[in-house]
Amino acid sequence: MSIEQEVTTVNKQELIDKIAKDTGATKKMTEAFLKSYEKTIHDSLKKKGKVQLVNFGTFSVAKRAQRKGVNPRTKKPITIPAKMVPKFTPGKMLKEAVKSLK
């Protein structure tokens, strides 16, 4: 099977179903785990912290600098203010998993 045939998008419910099947946990327990996982990441990033999952990646906060832009409606130049944004840096195993994709 080629890579093109395997491409798929997994939504939250499909992720819950897959994790529950792989672990033998109930879907309800898996959903609670996933909600806790999301909340832990959110709470850490709100405090400008980071969540590091070895070999998978690191969730952190980065400052995006002020920059120039164009209002698409009026075509006039605008200044986009600096802001904090979430950032994900993939880990070694995740990079290796997608390295051969073309």
Residue, then its C-alpha position, 0 to 999 in steps of 0.5 A: m500500500s502506498i503512502e498516498q493510500e494510507v493518508t488519513t485524518v483522525n478526529k478526536q472520537e477516532l483517537i479515543d476509539k483507537i487508544a481504547k482498543d489498543t489499551g483495553a481501557t473503556k472509551k469513557m476512561t480514555e476520553a477522561f484521560l485525553k481531556s486531562y492530557e489537554k488540560t495539563i498542556h493548556d495549564s502549563l502553557k498558560k503559565k509559560g511552561k512547557v510539556q516535554l514528551v521524550n521522543f514525541g515532542t515538546f509543547s511550549v510558548a514562543k513570542r511572535a514579534q511585531r510585524k507588518g501586514v496588509n489588511p486583505r479587505t482594504k489592502k492598506p498596510i497594518t502593524i500586527p502586534a507581538k503576541m505569545v503563541p503555542k509552539f510544538t517541537p517534534g522529538k527524534m522519533l516523530k521526526e524519524a517517523v515522517k522523514s521518508l515521506k515525500 
